[in-house]
């Protein structure tokens, strides 16, 4: 079976955003998030903001971010 990644919606993309930015997704999940970001300007803007924020924190020697379960809880609260 060939073809592109399985399409995902904004909620699924947001739920995987931090793992995507940290390079922790499987190749299939990474491809799905990349494809979604290529088509969704809202999620792309969110991704760009989060990436800039993480770079800001890293540049100041702060921790890379919250633990994954905290990130998931925050995203769940934001996007339901």
C-alpha positions in Angstrom: 0.0 0.0 0.0 1.5 3.3 -1.0 0.4 6.9 -0.5 0.9 9.7 1.8 0.4 9.9 5.6 -2.9 9.3 7.2 -4.7 12.7 7.5 -5.1 14.1 11.0 -7.2 17.0 12.3 -6.1 20.0 14.4 -6.8 18.3 17.7 -4.6 15.4 16.8 -1.9 17.6 15.5 -1.9 19.8 18.6 -1.8 16.7 20.9 1.4 15.6 19.2 3.0 19.0 18.7 5.6 18.9 21.5 6.7 15.4 20.6 6.9 16.5 17.0 9.1 19.5 18.0 11.2 17.3 20.1 11.7 14.7 17.3 10.0 12.0 19.4 7.3 10.8 17.0 7.4 7.7 14.9 8.1 8.3 11.2 4.4 7.8 10.3 3.2 10.2 13.0 5.9 12.7 12.1 4.8 12.6 8.5 1.1 13.0 9.5 1.9 16.1 11.6 4.1 17.6 8.8 1.4 17.1 6.2 -1.2 18.7 8.5 1.1 21.7 9.2 1.6 22.1 5.4 -2.2 22.5 4.9 -3.3 24.3 8.2 -2.1 27.9 8.7 -3.6 27.9 12.2 -1.6 24.9 13.4 1.5 26.1 11.6 1.3 29.4 13.5 0.9 27.5 16.8 3.9 25.3 15.9 6.0 28.3 15.0 5.1 30.0 18.2 5.8 27.0 20.3 9.1 26.4 18.5 10.2 30.0 19.1 9.2 29.7 22.8 11.2 26.6 23.3 14.2 28.2 21.6 13.8 31.2 23.9 13.8 29.0 27.0 16.7 26.9 25.8 18.7 30.0 25.0 18.3 31.1 28.6 19.4 27.8 30.0 16.0 26.8 31.2 14.6 23.3 31.1 13.5 22.0 27.7 9.9 22.0 28.9 7.3 20.4 31.0 7.1 16.6 31.2 5.1 15.0 28.4 2.0 14.3 30.7 1.8 18.0 31.7 2.1 19.0 28.0 -0.7 16.6 27.1 -2.9 17.9 29.9 -2.4 21.6 28.8 -3.2 20.8 25.2 -6.2 18.8 26.3 -7.4 21.8 28.3 -6.8 24.2 25.3 -8.3 22.0 22.6 -10.5 19.6 24.5 
